[in-house]
Amino acid sequence: MGYTWQYYDLVLFGIVSSMVAGAGLGVFTDLGLSVTVPAFALVAVGFIGHGLFVNGPVDAPADLTDEVETLN
């Protein structure tokens, strides 16, 4: 049985690949790192925002009000 990709694996892959693409584009083209890395960082922020707010790690908003017993 092989590994099955989960949603957050793809989010992490998207973050890393966008940052690597920004660095690669800045190194191998005339655009420069000071332009490409921040531009592709905005793409990474989009992946992070989607992972947190659109498809968050909770099933329902009511889950956010549950008390955490391990901290008490």
All heavy atoms as TSV, in Angstrom:
chain	resi	resn	atom	element	x	y	z
A	1	MET	N	N	0.845	-1.169	0.000
A	1	MET	CA	C	0.000	0.000	0.000
A	1	MET	C	C	0.892	1.234	0.000
A	1	MET	O	O	1.809	1.355	0.792
A	1	MET	CB	C	-0.914	-0.034	1.222
A	1	MET	CG	C	-1.828	1.170	1.302
A	1	MET	SD	S	-2.871	1.140	2.744
A	1	MET	CE	C	-4.365	0.550	2.018
A	2	GLY	N	N	0.617	2.157	-0.899
A	2	GLY	CA	C	1.431	3.350	-1.018
A	2	GLY	C	C	0.893	4.507	-0.206
A	2	GLY	O	O	-0.158	4.432	0.426
A	3	TYR	N	N	1.646	5.557	-0.229
A	3	TYR	CA	C	1.251	6.763	0.500
A	3	TYR	C	C	0.159	7.487	-0.277
A	3	TYR	O	O	0.232	7.617	-1.497
A	3	TYR	CB	C	2.459	7.682	0.673
A	3	TYR	CG	C	2.143	8.939	1.436
A	3	TYR	CD1	C	1.989	8.905	2.809
A	3	TYR	CD2	C	1.975	10.146	0.780
A	3	TYR	CE1	C	1.692	10.050	3.519
A	3	TYR	CE2	C	1.675	11.295	1.476
A	3	TYR	CZ	C	1.543	11.241	2.852
A	3	TYR	OH	O	1.242	12.377	3.543
A	4	THR	N	N	-0.838	7.968	0.431
A	4	THR	CA	C	-1.890	8.752	-0.211
A	4	THR	C	C	-1.696	10.218	0.152
A	4	THR	O	O	-1.483	10.558	1.318
A	4	THR	CB	C	-3.292	8.290	0.248
A	4	THR	OG1	O	-3.376	8.414	1.661
A	4	THR	CG2	C	-3.548	6.858	-0.155
A	5	TRP	N	N	-1.743	11.051	-0.849
A	5	TRP	CA	C	-1.544	12.490	-0.653
A	5	TRP	C	C	-2.773	13.082	0.022
A	5	TRP	O	O	-3.897	12.797	-0.356
A	5	TRP	CB	C	-1.320	13.166	-1.995
A	5	TRP	CG	C	0.029	12.889	-2.549
A	5	TRP	CD1	C	0.401	11.782	-3.236
A	5	TRP	CD2	C	1.183	13.704	-2.443
A	5	TRP	NE1	N	1.715	11.872	-3.585
A	5	TRP	CE2	C	2.219	13.044	-3.101
A	5	TRP	CE3	C	1.433	14.937	-1.853
A	5	TRP	CZ2	C	3.498	13.581	-3.186
A	5	TRP	CZ3	C	2.698	15.470	-1.939
A	5	TRP	CH2	C	3.721	14.791	-2.596
A	6	GLN	N	N	-2.541	13.901	0.995
A	6	GLN	CA	C	-3.594	14.612	1.700
A	6	GLN	C	C	-3.597	16.071	1.238
A	6	GLN	O	O	-2.653	16.544	0.612
A	6	GLN	CB	C	-3.378	14.544	3.212
A	6	GLN	CG	C	-3.329	13.138	3.766
A	6	GLN	CD	C	-4.654	12.421	3.633
A	6	GLN	OE1	O	-5.704	13.013	3.837
A	6	GLN	NE2	N	-4.605	11.156	3.286
A	7	TYR	N	N	-4.647	16.782	1.569
A	7	TYR	CA	C	-4.800	18.179	1.158
A	7	TYR	C	C	-3.650	19.040	1.665
A	7	TYR	O	O	-3.087	19.846	0.929
A	7	TYR	CB	C	-6.137	18.720	1.662
A	7	TYR	CG	C	-6.285	20.198	1.471
A	7	TYR	CD1	C	-6.529	20.729	0.213
A	7	TYR	CD2	C	-6.171	21.073	2.547
A	7	TYR	CE1	C	-6.651	22.096	0.031
A	7	TYR	CE2	C	-6.298	22.429	2.369
A	7	TYR	CZ	C	-6.537	22.939	1.110
A	7	TYR	OH	O	-6.654	24.284	0.929
A	8	TYR	N	N	-3.273	18.876	2.923
A	8	TYR	CA	C	-2.227	19.728	3.487
A	8	TYR	C	C	-0.848	19.370	2.959
A	8	TYR	O	O	0.058	20.201	2.996
A	8	TYR	CB	C	-2.296	19.714	5.014
A	8	TYR	CG	C	-3.533	20.449	5.480
A	8	TYR	CD1	C	-4.649	19.767	5.919
A	8	TYR	CD2	C	-3.595	21.822	5.393
A	8	TYR	CE1	C	-5.787	20.446	6.297
A	8	TYR	CE2	C	-4.730	22.507	5.767
A	8	TYR	CZ	C	-5.825	21.824	6.218
A	8	TYR	OH	O	-6.946	22.503	6.567
A	9	ASP	N	N	-0.652	18.161	2.462
A	9	ASP	CA	C	0.578	17.844	1.751
A	9	ASP	C	C	0.687	18.694	0.497
A	9	ASP	O	O	1.755	19.219	0.170
A	9	ASP	CB	C	0.619	16.364	1.356
A	9	ASP	CG	C	0.678	15.442	2.543
A	9	ASP	OD1	O	1.218	15.841	3.590
A	9	ASP	OD2	O	0.161	14.310	2.426
A	10	LEU	N	N	-0.438	18.835	-0.206
A	10	LEU	CA	C	-0.443	19.649	-1.420
A	10	LEU	C	C	-0.270	21.133	-1.106
A	10	LEU	O	O	0.372	21.859	-1.873
A	10	LEU	CB	C	-1.736	19.409	-2.205
A	10	LEU	CG	C	-1.946	17.976	-2.690
A	10	LEU	CD1	C	-3.296	17.846	-3.368
A	10	LEU	CD2	C	-0.831	17.569	-3.620
A	11	VAL	N	N	-0.811	21.585	0.012
A	11	VAL	CA	C	-0.613	22.981	0.413
A	11	VAL	C	C	0.866	23.236	0.680
A	11	VAL	O	O	1.431	24.233	0.204
A	11	VAL	CB	C	-1.472	23.323	1.651
A	11	VAL	CG1	C	-1.078	24.664	2.239
A	11	VAL	CG2	C	-2.946	23.327	1.302
A	12	LEU	N	N	1.507	22.361	1.426
A	12	LEU	CA	C	2.933	22.519	1.702
A	12	LEU	C	C	3.762	22.441	0.423
A	12	LEU	O	O	4.724	23.198	0.250
A	12	LEU	CB	C	3.398	21.462	2.707
A	12	LEU	CG	C	2.859	21.612	4.114
A	12	LEU	CD1	C	3.277	20.421	4.971
A	12	LEU	CD2	C	3.347	22.907	4.734
A	13	PHE	N	N	3.401	21.541	-0.472
A	13	PHE	CA	C	4.101	21.443	-1.748
A	13	PHE	C	C	3.926	22.728	-2.560
A	13	PHE	O	O	4.870	23.195	-3.197
A	13	PHE	CB	C	3.588	20.233	-2.538
A	13	PHE	CG	C	4.248	20.080	-3.876
A	13	PHE	CD1	C	5.549	19.639	-3.973
A	13	PHE	CD2	C	3.566	20.396	-5.035
A	13	PHE	CE1	C	6.168	19.508	-5.204
A	13	PHE	CE2	C	4.163	20.273	-6.276
A	13	PHE	CZ	C	5.474	19.824	-6.359
A	14	GLY	N	N	2.736	23.308	-2.535
A	14	GLY	CA	C	2.488	24.555	-3.249
A	14	GLY	C	C	3.303	25.702	-2.699
A	14	GLY	O	O	3.829	26.537	-3.448
A	15	ILE	N	N	3.451	25.760	-1.372
A	15	ILE	CA	C	4.240	26.824	-0.753
A	15	ILE	C	C	5.700	26.702	-1.160
A	15	ILE	O	O	6.324	27.679	-1.601
A	15	ILE	CB	C	4.091	26.774	0.777
A	15	ILE	CG1	C	2.662	27.118	1.189
A	15	ILE	CG2	C	5.079	27.711	1.453
A	15	ILE	CD1	C	2.337	26.791	2.623
A	16	VAL	N	N	6.240	25.512	-1.017
A	16	VAL	CA	C	7.654	25.298	-1.349
A	16	VAL	C	C	7.910	25.509	-2.837
A	16	VAL	O	O	8.888	26.173	-3.224
A	16	VAL	CB	C	8.102	23.892	-0.905
A	16	VAL	CG1	C	9.482	23.557	-1.440
A	16	VAL	CG2	C	8.081	23.789	0.606
A	17	SER	N	N	7.040	24.978	-3.673
A	17	SER	CA	C	7.274	25.097	-5.116
A	17	SER	C	C	7.145	26.543	-5.586
A	17	SER	O	O	7.882	26.969	-6.485
A	17	SER	CB	C	6.331	24.187	-5.890
A	17	SER	OG	O	4.999	24.579	-5.682
A	18	SER	N	N	6.261	27.326	-4.991
A	18	SER	CA	C	6.162	28.729	-5.409
A	18	SER	C	C	7.401	29.509	-4.993
A	18	SER	O	O	7.887	30.364	-5.752
A	18	SER	CB	C	4.901	29.369	-4.833
A	18	SER	OG	O	4.966	29.463	-3.433
A	19	MET	N	N	7.943	29.235	-3.831
A	19	MET	CA	C	9.153	29.935	-3.407
A	19	MET	C	C	10.369	29.520	-4.241
A	19	MET	O	O	11.199	30.351	-4.601
A	19	MET	CB	C	9.411	29.696	-1.919
A	19	MET	CG	C	8.348	30.296	-1.011
A	19	MET	SD	S	8.033	32.056	-1.290
A	19	MET	CE	C	9.593	32.762	-0.840
A	20	VAL	N	N	10.461	28.233	-4.558
A	20	VAL	CA	C	11.560	27.756	-5.415
A	20	VAL	C	C	11.425	28.336	-6.817
A	20	VAL	O	O	12.425	28.742	-7.433
A	20	VAL	CB	C	11.596	26.214	-5.436
A	20	VAL	CG1	C	12.526	25.690	-6.512
A	20	VAL	CG2	C	12.010	25.688	-4.072
A	21	ALA	N	N	10.215	28.415	-7.322
A	21	ALA	CA	C	9.997	28.994	-8.650
A	21	ALA	C	C	10.373	30.475	-8.659
A	21	ALA	O	O	10.977	30.963	-9.619
A	21	ALA	CB	C	8.534	28.822	-9.068
A	22	GLY	N	N	10.044	31.196	-7.610
A	22	GLY	CA	C	10.422	32.606	-7.527
A	22	GLY	C	C	11.927	32.792	-7.492
A	22	GLY	O	O	12.467	33.670	-8.169
A	23	ALA	N	N	12.602	31.963	-6.707
A	23	ALA	CA	C	14.059	32.050	-6.642
A	23	ALA	C	C	14.684	31.642	-7.970
A	23	ALA	O	O	15.625	32.288	-8.451
A	23	ALA	CB	C	14.584	31.174	-5.514
A	24	GLY	N	N	14.167	30.589	-8.569
A	24	GLY	CA	C	14.709	30.144	-9.857
A	24	GLY	C	C	14.505	31.163	-10.961
A	24	GLY	O	O	15.402	31.421	-11.760
A	25	LEU	N	N	13.335	31.763	-10.986
A	25	LEU	CA	C	13.068	32.785	-11.994
A	25	LEU	C	C	13.963	34.005	-11.786
A	25	LEU	O	O	14.439	34.605	-12.741
A	25	LEU	CB	C	11.591	33.178	-11.939
A	25	LEU	CG	C	11.040	33.990	-13.098
A	25	LEU	CD1	C	11.074	33.164	-14.376
A	25	LEU	CD2	C	9.616	34.419	-12.803
A	26	GLY	N	N	14.209	34.344	-10.535
A	26	GLY	CA	C	15.075	35.482	-10.249
A	26	GLY	C	C	16.527	35.227	-10.589
A	26	GLY	O	O	17.249	36.137	-11.004
A	27	VAL	N	N	16.968	33.996	-10.436
A	27	VAL	CA	C	18.362	33.664	-10.714
A	27	VAL	C	C	18.600	33.507	-12.209
A	27	VAL	O	O	19.611	33.967	-12.744
A	27	VAL	CB	C	18.778	32.383	-9.952
A	27	VAL	CG1	C	20.118	31.859	-10.435
A	27	VAL	CG2	C	18.817	32.653	-8.456
A	28	PHE	N	N	17.670	32.883	-12.905
A	28	PHE	CA	C	17.903	32.519	-14.299
A	28	PHE	C	C	17.332	33.491	-15.325
A	28	PHE	O	O	17.425	33.242	-16.521
A	28	PHE	CB	C	17.367	31.112	-14.568
A	28	PHE	CG	C	18.106	30.059	-13.790
A	28	PHE	CD1	C	17.458	29.294	-12.834
A	28	PHE	CD2	C	19.463	29.839	-13.996
A	28	PHE	CE1	C	18.130	28.333	-12.111
A	28	PHE	CE2	C	20.146	28.884	-13.276
A	28	PHE	CZ	C	19.482	28.123	-12.328
A	29	THR	N	N	16.720	34.578	-14.882
A	29	THR	CA	C	16.220	35.592	-15.807
A	29	THR	C	C	16.745	36.964	-15.395
A	29	THR	O	O	17.448	37.108	-14.391
A	29	THR	CB	C	14.679	35.628	-15.840
A	29	THR	OG1	O	14.196	36.031	-14.568
A	29	THR	CG2	C	14.102	34.288	-16.232
A	30	ASP	N	N	16.395	37.973	-16.159
A	30	ASP	CA	C	16.839	39.331	-15.867
A	30	ASP	C	C	15.937	40.061	-14.867
A	30	ASP	O	O	16.176	41.225	-14.572
A	30	ASP	CB	C	16.885	40.157	-17.164
A	30	ASP	CG	C	17.981	39.678	-18.098
A	30	ASP	OD1	O	18.977	39.112	-17.602
A	30	ASP	OD2	O	17.834	39.874	-19.314
A	31	LEU	N	N	14.915	39.400	-14.360
A	31	LEU	CA	C	13.973	40.068	-13.467
A	31	LEU	C	C	14.575	40.408	-12.107
A	31	LEU	O	O	14.247	41.422	-11.523
A	31	LEU	CB	C	12.719	39.209	-13.281
A	31	LEU	CG	C	11.839	39.047	-14.515
A	31	LEU	CD1	C	10.721	38.063	-14.222
A	31	LEU	CD2	C	11.259	40.387	-14.926
A	32	GLY	N	N	15.405	39.580	-11.563
A	32	GLY	CA	C	16.030	39.842	-10.280
A	32	GLY	C	C	15.257	39.234	-9.124
A	32	GLY	O	O	14.036	39.129	-9.138
A	33	LEU	N	N	16.007	38.849	-8.102
A	33	LEU	CA	C	15.412	38.208	-6.932
A	33	LEU	C	C	14.517	39.148	-6.141
A	33	LEU	O	O	13.558	38.712	-5.520
A	33	LEU	CB	C	16.520	37.671	-6.017
A	33	LEU	CG	C	17.258	36.432	-6.504
A	33	LEU	CD1	C	18.446	36.126	-5.602
A	33	LEU	CD2	C	16.325	35.252	-6.541
A	34	SER	N	N	14.847	40.431	-6.151
A	34	SER	CA	C	14.057	41.375	-5.353
A	34	SER	C	C	12.651	41.576	-5.909
A	34	SER	O	O	11.792	42.130	-5.230
A	34	SER	CB	C	14.780	42.717	-5.263
A	34	SER	OG	O	14.916	43.285	-6.546
A	35	VAL	N	N	12.411	41.137	-7.137
A	35	VAL	CA	C	11.076	41.228	-7.733
A	35	VAL	C	C	10.369	39.882	-7.682
A	35	VAL	O	O	9.193	39.806	-7.292
A	35	VAL	CB	C	11.173	41.722	-9.201
A	35	VAL	CG1	C	9.819	41.678	-9.877
A	35	VAL	CG2	C	11.771	43.103	-9.248
A	36	THR	N	N	11.063	38.832	-8.053
A	36	THR	CA	C	10.393	37.541	-8.212
A	36	THR	C	C	10.072	36.855	-6.895
A	36	THR	O	O	9.012	36.251	-6.764
A	36	THR	CB	C	11.237	36.596	-9.083
A	36	THR	OG1	O	12.522	36.416	-8.468
A	36	THR	CG2	C	11.417	37.152	-10.481
A	37	VAL	N	N	10.969	36.938	-5.919
A	37	VAL	CA	C	10.710	36.251	-4.652
A	37	VAL	C	C	9.498	36.845	-3.929
A	37	VAL	O	O	8.612	36.103	-3.489
A	37	VAL	CB	C	11.971	36.228	-3.764
A	37	VAL	CG1	C	11.652	35.728	-2.366
A	37	VAL	CG2	C	13.040	35.351	-4.389
A	38	PRO	N	N	9.382	38.178	-3.802
A	38	PRO	CA	C	8.150	38.700	-3.175
A	38	PRO	C	C	6.882	38.409	-3.982
A	38	PRO	O	O	5.815	38.171	-3.403
A	38	PRO	CB	C	8.395	40.204	-3.088
A	38	PRO	CG	C	9.862	40.353	-3.096
A	38	PRO	CD	C	10.364	39.240	-3.955
A	39	ALA	N	N	6.989	38.402	-5.298
A	39	ALA	CA	C	5.811	38.109	-6.115
A	39	ALA	C	C	5.352	36.669	-5.907
A	39	ALA	O	O	4.150	36.408	-5.728
A	39	ALA	CB	C	6.119	38.361	-7.590
A	40	PHE	N	N	6.270	35.745	-5.893
A	40	PHE	CA	C	5.901	34.351	-5.681
A	40	PHE	C	C	5.598	34.070	-4.210
A	40	PHE	O	O	4.926	33.096	-3.894
A	40	PHE	CB	C	6.989	33.417	-6.210
A	40	PHE	CG	C	6.905	33.210	-7.696
A	40	PHE	CD1	C	7.464	34.121	-8.573
A	40	PHE	CD2	C	6.247	32.115	-8.222
A	40	PHE	CE1	C	7.373	33.952	-9.942
A	40	PHE	CE2	C	6.153	31.917	-9.586
A	40	PHE	CZ	C	6.718	32.844	-10.456
A	41	ALA	N	N	6.077	34.921	-3.300
A	41	ALA	CA	C	5.696	34.796	-1.894
A	41	ALA	C	C	4.215	35.110	-1.726
A	41	ALA	O	O	3.545	34.527	-0.865
A	41	ALA	CB	C	6.539	35.714	-1.028
A	42	LEU	N	N	3.693	36.008	-2.535
A	42	LEU	CA	C	2.248	36.276	-2.501
A	42	LEU	C	C	1.451	35.056	-2.940
A	42	LEU	O	O	0.361	34.804	-2.427
A	42	LEU	CB	C	1.911	37.480	-3.370
A	42	LEU	CG	C	2.391	38.827	-2.844
A	42	LEU	CD1	C	2.099	39.924	-3.855
A	42	LEU	CD2	C	1.754	39.127	-1.509
A	43	VAL	N	N	1.991	34.300	-3.880
A	43	VAL	CA	C	1.348	33.044	-4.277
A	43	VAL	C	C	1.368	32.067	-3.097
A	43	VAL	O	O	0.360	31.396	-2.814
A	43	VAL	CB	C	2.046	32.430	-5.508
A	43	VAL	CG1	C	1.475	31.071	-5.842
A	43	VAL	CG2	C	1.943	33.370	-6.696
A	44	ALA	N	N	2.490	32.011	-2.381
A	44	ALA	CA	C	2.582	31.146	-1.206
A	44	ALA	C	C	1.586	31.578	-0.131
A	44	ALA	O	O	0.970	30.738	0.529
A	44	ALA	CB	C	4.004	31.152	-0.655
A	45	VAL	N	N	1.408	32.883	0.038
A	45	VAL	CA	C	0.427	33.394	0.993
A	45	VAL	C	C	-0.976	32.959	0.584
A	45	VAL	O	O	-1.817	32.654	1.434
A	45	VAL	CB	C	0.536	34.926	1.120
A	45	VAL	CG1	C	-0.648	35.514	1.850
A	45	VAL	CG2	C	1.823	35.301	1.822
A	46	GLY	N	N	-1.229	32.911	-0.710
A	46	GLY	CA	C	-2.521	32.420	-1.186
A	46	GLY	C	C	-2.757	30.965	-0.814
A	46	GLY	O	O	-3.852	30.588	-0.401
A	47	PHE	N	N	-1.714	30.133	-0.939
A	47	PHE	CA	C	-1.837	28.734	-0.521
A	47	PHE	C	C	-2.086	28.633	0.980
A	47	PHE	O	O	-2.915	27.843	1.435
A	47	PHE	CB	C	-0.572	27.942	-0.871
A	47	PHE	CG	C	-0.465	27.562	-2.318
A	47	PHE	CD1	C	0.563	28.050	-3.104
A	47	PHE	CD2	C	-1.376	26.693	-2.891
A	47	PHE	CE1	C	0.662	27.703	-4.437
A	47	PHE	CE2	C	-1.286	26.330	-4.217
A	47	PHE	CZ	C	-0.262	26.838	-4.998
A	48	ILE	N	N	-1.372	29.438	1.756
A	48	ILE	CA	C	-1.544	29.414	3.209
A	48	ILE	C	C	-2.952	29.869	3.584
A	48	ILE	O	O	-3.618	29.256	4.423
A	48	ILE	CB	C	-0.482	30.303	3.883
A	48	ILE	CG1	C	0.905	29.707	3.675
A	48	ILE	CG2	C	-0.775	30.465	5.370
A	48	ILE	CD1	C	2.040	30.638	4.052
A	49	GLY	N	N	-3.416	30.934	2.960
A	49	GLY	CA	C	-4.757	31.435	3.247
A	49	GLY	C	C	-5.831	30.434	2.897
A	49	GLY	O	O	-6.817	30.273	3.630
A	50	HIS	N	N	-5.657	29.747	1.790
A	50	HIS	CA	C	-6.635	28.728	1.408
A	50	HIS	C	C	-6.630	27.579	2.406
A	50	HIS	O	O	-7.689	27.068	2.790
A	50	HIS	CB	C	-6.344	28.214	-0.002
A	50	HIS	CG	C	-7.480	27.431	-0.583
A	50	HIS	ND1	N	-7.650	26.090	-0.336
A	50	HIS	CD2	C	-8.505	27.803	-1.377
A	50	HIS	CE1	C	-8.726	25.665	-0.972
A	50	HIS	NE2	N	-9.269	26.689	-1.605
A	51	GLY	N	N	-5.446	27.181	2.839
A	51	GLY	CA	C	-5.351	26.089	3.802
A	51	GLY	C	C	-5.894	26.445	5.170
A	51	GLY	O	O	-6.347	25.577	5.909
A	52	LEU	N	N	-5.859	27.735	5.532
A	52	LEU	CA	C	-6.344	28.142	6.846
A	52	LEU	C	C	-7.811	28.529	6.853
A	52	LEU	O	O	-8.545	28.194	7.784
A	52	LEU	CB	C	-5.522	29.325	7.362
A	52	LEU	CG	C	-4.119	29.013	7.840
A	52	LEU	CD1	C	-3.383	30.299	8.189
A	52	LEU	CD2	C	-4.163	28.101	9.039
A	53	PHE	N	N	-8.243	29.280	5.845
A	53	PHE	CA	C	-9.556	29.906	5.917
A	53	PHE	C	C	-10.601	29.286	4.993
A	53	PHE	O	O	-11.779	29.262	5.329
A	53	PHE	CB	C	-9.431	31.400	5.634
A	53	PHE	CG	C	-8.509	32.094	6.599
A	53	PHE	CD1	C	-7.322	32.635	6.172
A	53	PHE	CD2	C	-8.841	32.172	7.930
A	53	PHE	CE1	C	-6.468	33.264	7.061
A	53	PHE	CE2	C	-8.003	32.798	8.833
A	53	PHE	CZ	C	-6.815	33.339	8.395
A	54	VAL	N	N	-10.209	28.807	3.843
A	54	VAL	CA	C	-11.189	28.223	2.917
A	54	VAL	C	C	-11.427	26.763	3.257
A	54	VAL	O	O	-12.566	26.320	3.359
A	54	VAL	CB	C	-10.721	28.387	1.452
A	54	VAL	CG1	C	-11.679	27.698	0.505
A	54	VAL	CG2	C	-10.582	29.861	1.110
A	55	ASN	N	N	-10.363	26.028	3.424
A	55	ASN	CA	C	-10.465	24.608	3.764
A	55	ASN	C	C	-9.695	24.379	5.057
A	55	ASN	O	O	-8.666	23.715	5.092
A	55	ASN	CB	C	-9.904	23.757	2.627
A	55	ASN	CG	C	-10.265	22.303	2.753
A	55	ASN	OD1	O	-11.053	21.934	3.599
A	55	ASN	ND2	N	-9.675	21.476	1.925
A	56	GLY	N	N	-10.183	24.967	6.135
A	56	GLY	CA	C	-9.498	24.948	7.420
A	56	GLY	C	C	-9.414	23.576	8.053
A	56	GLY	O	O	-10.095	22.636	7.642
A	57	PRO	N	N	-8.606	23.470	9.083
A	57	PRO	CA	C	-8.386	22.171	9.733
A	57	PRO	C	C	-9.476	21.763	10.720
A	57	PRO	O	O	-9.260	20.884	11.529
A	57	PRO	CB	C	-7.049	22.367	10.438
A	57	PRO	CG	C	-6.972	23.825	10.699
A	57	PRO	CD	C	-7.687	24.490	9.554
A	58	VAL	N	N	-10.639	22.398	10.671
A	58	VAL	CA	C	-11.754	22.016	11.541
A	58	VAL	C	C	-12.932	21.575	10.678
A	58	VAL	O	O	-13.055	21.975	9.526
A	58	VAL	CB	C	-12.184	23.178	12.464
A	58	VAL	CG1	C	-11.079	23.518	13.443
A	58	VAL	CG2	C	-12.587	24.386	11.681
A	59	ASP	N	N	-13.786	20.760	11.240
A	59	ASP	CA	C	-14.949	20.275	10.509
A	59	ASP	C	C	-16.071	21.301	10.455
A	59	ASP	O	O	-16.766	21.420	9.458
A	59	ASP	CB	C	-15.465	18.979	11.126
A	59	ASP	CG	C	-14.478	17.843	10.950
A	59	ASP	OD1	O	-13.769	17.839	9.935
A	59	ASP	OD2	O	-14.419	16.973	11.837
A	60	ALA	N	N	-16.265	22.026	11.551
A	60	ALA	CA	C	-17.342	23.011	11.621
A	60	ALA	C	C	-16.882	24.165	12.507
A	60	ALA	O	O	-16.004	23.991	13.356
A	60	ALA	CB	C	-18.601	22.383	12.198
A	61	PRO	N	N	-17.446	25.345	12.341
A	61	PRO	CA	C	-17.067	26.465	13.204
A	61	PRO	C	C	-17.294	26.192	14.689
A	61	PRO	O	O	-16.609	26.743	15.536
A	61	PRO	CB	C	-17.951	27.608	12.713
A	61	PRO	CG	C	-18.253	27.269	11.301
A	61	PRO	CD	C	-18.332	25.774	11.262
A	62	ALA	N	N	-18.231	25.310	15.012
A	62	ALA	CA	C	-18.469	24.964	16.416
A	62	ALA	C	C	-17.270	24.252	17.036
A	62	ALA	O	O	-17.085	24.282	18.252
A	62	ALA	CB	C	-19.712	24.102	16.533
A	63	ASP	N	N	-16.430	23.614	16.220
A	63	ASP	CA	C	-15.238	22.941	16.732
A	63	ASP	C	C	-14.249	23.931	17.332
A	63	ASP	O	O	-13.407	23.555	18.152
A	63	ASP	CB	C	-14.541	22.150	15.628
A	63	ASP	CG	C	-15.367	20.965	15.162
A	63	ASP	OD1	O	-16.287	20.568	15.894
A	63	ASP	OD2	O	-15.084	20.454	14.067
A	64	LEU	N	N	-14.318	25.170	16.940
A	64	LEU	CA	C	-13.391	26.171	17.448
A	64	LEU	C	C	-13.694	26.559	18.889
A	64	LEU	O	O	-12.852	27.149	19.559
A	64	LEU	CB	C	-13.427	27.423	16.561
A	64	LEU	CG	C	-12.979	27.213	15.120
A	64	LEU	CD1	C	-13.212	28.467	14.310
A	64	LEU	CD2	C	-11.516	26.808	15.072
A	65	THR	N	N	-14.875	26.249	19.372
A	65	THR	CA	C	-15.247	26.602	20.740
A	65	THR	C	C	-14.986	25.471	21.727
A	65	THR	O	O	-15.206	25.653	22.921
A	65	THR	CB	C	-16.731	27.002	20.809
A	65	THR	OG1	O	-17.522	25.902	20.388
A	65	THR	CG2	C	-17.014	28.204	19.924
A	66	ASP	N	N	-14.510	24.332	21.252
A	66	ASP	CA	C	-14.229	23.212	22.150
A	66	ASP	C	C	-13.041	23.541	23.050
A	66	ASP	O	O	-12.038	24.096	22.604
A	66	ASP	CB	C	-13.920	21.938	21.353
A	66	ASP	CG	C	-15.131	21.406	20.624
A	66	ASP	OD1	O	-16.255	21.800	20.991
A	66	ASP	OD2	O	-14.942	20.604	19.693
A	67	GLU	N	N	-13.165	23.179	24.328
A	67	GLU	CA	C	-12.088	23.390	25.261
A	67	GLU	C	C	-11.027	22.332	25.053
A	67	GLU	O	O	-11.326	21.174	24.771
A	67	GLU	CB	C	-12.627	23.279	26.691
A	67	GLU	CG	C	-12.388	24.504	27.516
A	67	GLU	CD	C	-12.906	24.339	28.925
A	67	GLU	OE1	O	-12.263	23.638	29.714
A	67	GLU	OE2	O	-13.977	24.900	29.195
A	68	VAL	N	N	-9.784	22.730	25.234
A	68	VAL	CA	C	-8.675	21.794	25.131
A	68	VAL	C	C	-8.345	21.298	26.528
A	68	VAL	O	O	-7.922	22.063	27.389
A	68	VAL	CB	C	-7.436	22.470	24.494
A	68	VAL	CG1	C	-6.282	21.502	24.412
A	68	VAL	CG2	C	-7.790	23.017	23.132
A	69	GLU	N	N	-8.594	20.033	26.771
A	69	GLU	CA	C	-8.426	19.471	28.107
A	69	GLU	C	C	-6.958	19.323	28.515
A	69	GLU	O	O	-6.637	19.356	29.682
A	69	GLU	CB	C	-9.128	18.114	28.190
A	69	GLU	CG	C	-10.632	18.182	28.033
A	69	GLU	CD	C	-11.313	18.989	29.117
A	69	GLU	OE1	O	-10.844	18.947	30.275
A	69	GLU	OE2	O	-12.288	19.687	28.806
A	70	THR	N	N	-6.067	19.135	27.557
A	70	THR	CA	C	-4.671	18.892	27.895
A	70	THR	C	C	-3.986	20.119	28.460
A	70	THR	O	O	-2.977	20.002	29.128
A	70	THR	CB	C	-3.898	18.396	26.670
A	70	THR	OG1	O	-4.016	19.381	25.641
A	70	THR	CG2	C	-4.426	17.079	26.184
A	71	LEU	N	N	-4.526	21.314	28.212
A	71	LEU	CA	C	-3.902	22.523	28.727
A	71	LEU	C	C	-4.435	22.931	30.084
A	71	LEU	O	O	-3.906	23.840	30.714
A	71	LEU	CB	C	-4.111	23.680	27.723
A	71	LEU	CG	C	-3.463	23.488	26.362
A	71	LEU	CD1	C	-3.782	24.666	25.470
A	71	LEU	CD2	C	-1.969	23.311	26.482
A	72	ASN	N	N	-5.488	22.294	30.557
A	72	ASN	CA	C	-6.079	22.673	31.855
A	72	ASN	C	C	-5.420	21.937	32.990
A	72	ASN	O	O	-4.963	20.896	32.966
A	72	ASN	CB	C	-7.583	22.389	31.855
A	72	ASN	CG	C	-8.315	23.320	30.909
A	72	ASN	OD1	O	-7.852	24.433	30.690
A	72	ASN	ND2	N	-9.402	22.848	30.357
